[in-house]
């Protein structure tokens, strides 16, 4: 089957959208009316002209197979949008997906028009240049002694920052947790800036989170004390890193914010895309993509970043699988990996991760906390669970009840307030479903679900 014959579902296309407004706008363009000269090639390229508000239609092209070997589809549109994919690319993919197994466009397997071919040629050229550069021997090998001195200088700066942070925490506890409410956010932002100066961005991020707790609602003193304890534990881990097992020391370095390259032999597998979602702050958009290896049985996390207001470049359709290599990062309990060579475009698969009971899910999260106490959540696939309202006349929460026992996991408040919960309830209809998500100290966050039987994955985020 040619690449253009491997069609995705509408849900898989919409899972690529950078935000909810893009999903809504793209859905409106997923019909034939605004499109002309649409077509596709056997290499996995789809193109078309979309009528807009101006006199000239927007030129939209999507490289589904990604001829350069990078992960996920690539997009090009003449519209001024800074979002990737833009609404026109989403609409084109929805139109392509709706064709099913039928040929797409007036001339299927045609050559791309000049404007699309020029973009594709540029991508090929850049990819070939990069491959040649990667394969070329390094004419100026790094000086290991200079690298060692740089690492020592950075470690000294981090140690100075950690020592200052310890004094800051001691002053807070000496004055009483309640004083944090009167302090405001300013002193915490100043402390975070000093951690950035100390080249410890991981500590800076945790300090900013600490500063936001006093305004987080009832029960904040308990949460404040818990986070102070975790931050103190991380500080002490850094100061005594030489006495830690290497895997735990690697975790401490990673949590502190020191860059650590992926290492070890790459693992080739057919990686099922379990979930994809974005989180954002004032400076950065972070995309988390969960994968499951059908042969290896491993779960892996890909991270991709974009500037504030812009979606990260890496995007993979939920429910599809890609034949690719992953290289893991070091650290105890770490699942993060780098995506290496991709051998085929994402394609439909019948593979699913094996599920566990709710009791096993909670136990597995407790187990990994021993290796990484700063871990907020752990990926888990629950089998045979039913979404139901939490018991109690005044409760507004939800939980995932085990269909074969009296156990249940609460759904996190943030997830319970999103539209994805109602998609999960509708998918279940009171019957057991399989749900993938993140299990943490606040409960379970559903990300993807499968109905009983051979149904397709449904993204919940």
Secondary structure, 3 states (H helix, E strand, C coil): CCHHHCCCCHHHHHCCCCCHHHHHHHHHCCCCCCEEEEEECCCCEEEEEECCCCCCCEEEEEECCCCCCCCCCEEEECCCCCCCCCHHHHHHHHHHHHCCCCCCCCCCCCCCCHHHHHHHHHHHHHHHHHHHHHHCCCCCCCCHHHHHHHHHHHHHHHHHHHHHHHHHHHHHHHHCCCHHHHHCCHHHHHHHHHHHHCCCHHHHHHHHHHHHHHHCCCCHHHHHHHHHHHHHHHHHHHHCHHHCCHHHHHHHHHHHCCCCCCCCCCEEEEEEEEEEEEEECCCEEEEEEEEEECCCCCEEEEEEEEECCCCCCCCCCCCEEEEEEEEECCCCCCCEEEEEEECCCCEECCCCCCCECHHHHHHHHHHHHCCCCCCCEEEEEEEEEEEEECCCCCCCCEEEEECCCCCEEEECHHHHCCCHHHHHHHHHCCCCEEEEEEEECCEEEEEEEEECCCCCCEECC
